[in-house]
Amino acid sequence: MVGWSLICRGLTGSKISRMANILMRDFDPQLPTLSEIESAALLIRSHVPETPTRSWPLLNQISSAEVWLKHENLTPVGAFKIRGGLVYLEHLLRQQPNLKGVIAASTGNHGQSISFAAKLLGLKAVIVVPRGNNAEKNAAMRALGAELVEHGDEFQDALDHAHELSSRESLHFVPSFHPLLVCGVATYGMELFRAVPNLDVVFVPIGLGSGFCGLAAARQALGLDVALVGVVSAQAPAYHESWLNQRMVEHPSTTRVAEGVACRKPDEAALSLVLRHAHDVVTVSDSQALESMREIIQATHHLPEGSGALAWAAFKKQAHQWQGARVACVLSGGNVSLEVLRTCLTENPSRSWH
């Protein structure tokens, strides 16, 4: 697997122009190669069948574009992150066959990924979540055999506590962003680009960055020239602010709808890849996410979580730029809480389809 030991050195906070970043992107040695991504695909295929990529007439009708949804909500844990967890833990166990167990911090989808892979490989898994976390995601992690620890009021608090427990309990800490995670996640990008050739743009949510960077890796591996637009919550805008300033900017997260992207502090390595490979980074408010959840439910009869609806919401904000284009939106997950779903369906009137 790719080492990435020198990942992003010299790029964080640099004043390299965005145009120079775009021109250089095809030569980025920090992303996994085609052979590495294909090896990861072989590893996960028996556990994660290829997810559908579909174009829905009702969404096309209101967008003036040809829109495709990549349905990562249909993985065995309802989110794209399962791909990275399988690759990471399989590699880890080969390197450390006597491993006691693993620990991670999560608001749900990363935790489910690690819980799923740990159960499959016979490892103990401890997941630290912030208090008030999505109850359904918590229940799913417990059902996968994980020990759940609630700590702090936001993800960063849970992350700090997970590091403390890792040392105290001699558990291997699994980060939310890592080259092996990106390599596994890149397999969804390969599926998307091979299913829908000649895409003009892909909108993809950014939490800590593995979903975006996996897509960038697949684009580079296949030698494509498709624009990548990252999407964050307006109530968790750290990556957007960092994009605007071309350097690390922290910002509190207050989203109550898109907890899957509730990031206060960008990952340094992920950020420098986003700065290099993104065409744009767009914000979506909680109310816009709820509206887009309703539209996806009505148009596709699929259930997105708040962060899973961000890509469609962001495309709508930029639809005038992509009229007549071939567009993909990554529906990154479907693990919505009943509380958020209730708000989604009752707070505002739904679109009337004609």
SULRAZI-V270683 format. One record per residue. N is the residue number from 1. OMEGA is omega in whole degrees, 0 to 359 (NA if undefined). Layout:
n=N omega=OMEGA
n=N omega=OMEGA
This chain:
n=1 omega=181
n=2 omega=183
n=3 omega=180
n=4 omega=183
n=5 omega=180
n=6 omega=188
n=7 omega=170
n=8 omega=181
n=9 omega=176
n=10 omega=183
n=11 omega=184
n=12 omega=179
n=13 omega=182
n=14 omega=180
n=15 omega=177
n=16 omega=183
n=17 omega=179
n=18 omega=179
n=19 omega=177
n=20 omega=177
n=21 omega=180
n=22 omega=180
n=23 omega=183
n=24 omega=194
n=25 omega=182
n=26 omega=183
n=27 omega=184
n=28 omega=181
n=29 omega=185
n=30 omega=179
n=31 omega=179
n=32 omega=183
n=33 omega=178
n=34 omega=182
n=35 omega=179
n=36 omega=179
n=37 omega=179
n=38 omega=175
n=39 omega=178
n=40 omega=180
n=41 omega=178
n=42 omega=181
n=43 omega=188
n=44 omega=191
n=45 omega=181
n=46 omega=181
n=47 omega=182
n=48 omega=176
n=49 omega=178
n=50 omega=179
n=51 omega=184
n=52 omega=168
n=53 omega=189
n=54 omega=173
n=55 omega=187
n=56 omega=185
n=57 omega=182
n=58 omega=176
n=59 omega=177
n=60 omega=184
n=61 omega=184
n=62 omega=187
n=63 omega=184
n=64 omega=178
n=65 omega=173
n=66 omega=188
n=67 omega=177
n=68 omega=174
n=69 omega=172
n=70 omega=192
n=71 omega=175
n=72 omega=171
n=73 omega=183
n=74 omega=171
n=75 omega=181
n=76 omega=176
n=77 omega=175
n=78 omega=180
n=79 omega=186
n=80 omega=192
n=81 omega=178
n=82 omega=183
n=83 omega=181
n=84 omega=181
n=85 omega=179
n=86 omega=181
n=87 omega=182
n=88 omega=185
n=89 omega=176
n=90 omega=178
n=91 omega=181
n=92 omega=183
n=93 omega=175
n=94 omega=180
n=95 omega=183
n=96 omega=185
n=97 omega=180
n=98 omega=182
n=99 omega=181
n=100 omega=182
n=101 omega=184
n=102 omega=177
n=103 omega=179
n=104 omega=171
n=105 omega=185
n=106 omega=166
n=107 omega=172
n=108 omega=188
n=109 omega=174
n=110 omega=179
n=111 omega=177
n=112 omega=178
n=113 omega=182
n=114 omega=178
n=115 omega=180
n=116 omega=182
n=117 omega=180
n=118 omega=178
n=119 omega=180
n=120 omega=185
n=121 omega=177
n=122 omega=181
n=123 omega=171
n=124 omega=178
n=125 omega=174
n=126 omega=181
n=127 omega=178
n=128 omega=181
n=129 omega=175
n=130 omega=176
n=131 omega=181
n=132 omega=180
n=133 omega=176
n=134 omega=186
n=135 omega=181
n=136 omega=176
n=137 omega=176
n=138 omega=180
n=139 omega=180
n=140 omega=178
n=141 omega=176
n=142 omega=180
n=143 omega=177
n=144 omega=175
n=145 omega=182
n=146 omega=170
n=147 omega=184
n=148 omega=176
n=149 omega=178
n=150 omega=182
n=151 omega=173
n=152 omega=184
n=153 omega=177
n=154 omega=187
n=155 omega=184
n=156 omega=177
n=157 omega=179
n=158 omega=180
n=159 omega=180
n=160 omega=180
n=161 omega=178
n=162 omega=176
n=163 omega=179
n=164 omega=180
n=165 omega=179
n=166 omega=179
n=167 omega=184
n=168 omega=186
n=169 omega=181
n=170 omega=177
n=171 omega=179
n=172 omega=179
n=173 omega=178
n=174 omega=181
n=175 omega=176
n=176 omega=175
n=177 omega=182
n=178 omega=179
n=179 omega=180
n=180 omega=175
n=181 omega=179
n=182 omega=181
n=183 omega=178
n=184 omega=181
n=185 omega=181
n=186 omega=181
n=187 omega=177
n=188 omega=176
n=189 omega=177
n=190 omega=178
n=191 omega=181
n=192 omega=185
n=193 omega=178
n=194 omega=179
n=195 omega=183
n=196 omega=180
n=197 omega=173
n=198 omega=173
n=199 omega=175
n=200 omega=184
n=201 omega=173
n=202 omega=174
n=203 omega=186
n=204 omega=179
n=205 omega=175
n=206 omega=171
n=207 omega=168
n=208 omega=168
n=209 omega=184
n=210 omega=180
n=211 omega=178
n=212 omega=185
n=213 omega=174
n=214 omega=177
n=215 omega=178
n=216 omega=179
n=217 omega=179
n=218 omega=178
n=219 omega=180
n=220 omega=182
n=221 omega=181
n=222 omega=178
n=223 omega=184
n=224 omega=181
n=225 omega=180
n=226 omega=179
n=227 omega=177
n=228 omega=179
n=229 omega=177
n=230 omega=183
n=231 omega=177
n=232 omega=174
n=233 omega=174
n=234 omega=177
n=235 omega=174
n=236 omega=194
n=237 omega=187
n=238 omega=180
n=239 omega=178
n=240 omega=178
n=241 omega=178
n=242 omega=177
n=243 omega=181
n=244 omega=184
n=245 omega=181
n=246 omega=176
n=247 omega=180
n=248 omega=175
n=249 omega=176
n=250 omega=179
n=251 omega=179
n=252 omega=176
n=253 omega=179
n=254 omega=182
n=255 omega=176
n=256 omega=184
n=257 omega=187
n=258 omega=183
n=259 omega=179
n=260 omega=178
n=261 omega=183
n=262 omega=184
n=263 omega=175
n=264 omega=184
n=265 omega=179
n=266 omega=172
n=267 omega=187
n=268 omega=181
n=269 omega=179
n=270 omega=182
n=271 omega=182
n=272 omega=174
n=273 omega=176
n=274 omega=179
n=275 omega=182
n=276 omega=192
n=277 omega=183
n=278 omega=170
n=279 omega=180
n=280 omega=171
n=281 omega=191
n=282 omega=175
n=283 omega=177
n=284 omega=181
n=285 omega=177
n=286 omega=180
n=287 omega=177
n=288 omega=177
n=289 omega=179
n=290 omega=178
n=291 omega=181
n=292 omega=173
n=293 omega=180
n=294 omega=181
n=295 omega=179
n=296 omega=178
n=297 omega=181
n=298 omega=188
n=299 omega=188
n=300 omega=186
n=301 omega=171
n=302 omega=184
n=303 omega=176
n=304 omega=167
n=305 omega=184
n=306 omega=180
n=307 omega=179
n=308 omega=180
n=309 omega=185
n=310 omega=184
n=311 omega=178
n=312 omega=179
n=313 omega=181
n=314 omega=177
n=315 omega=180
n=316 omega=179
n=317 omega=182
n=318 omega=187
n=319 omega=181
n=320 omega=179
n=321 omega=189
n=322 omega=178
n=323 omega=180
n=324 omega=183
n=325 omega=172
n=326 omega=192
n=327 omega=172
n=328 omega=175
n=329 omega=181
n=330 omega=173
n=331 omega=196
n=332 omega=181
n=333 omega=181
n=334 omega=185
n=335 omega=182
n=336 omega=176
n=337 omega=178
n=338 omega=180
n=339 omega=179
n=340 omega=179
n=341 omega=178
n=342 omega=178
n=343 omega=180
n=344 omega=187
n=345 omega=187
n=346 omega=188
n=347 omega=182
n=348 omega=179
n=349 omega=180
n=350 omega=176
n=351 omega=175
n=352 omega=181
n=353 omega=180
n=354 omega=NA
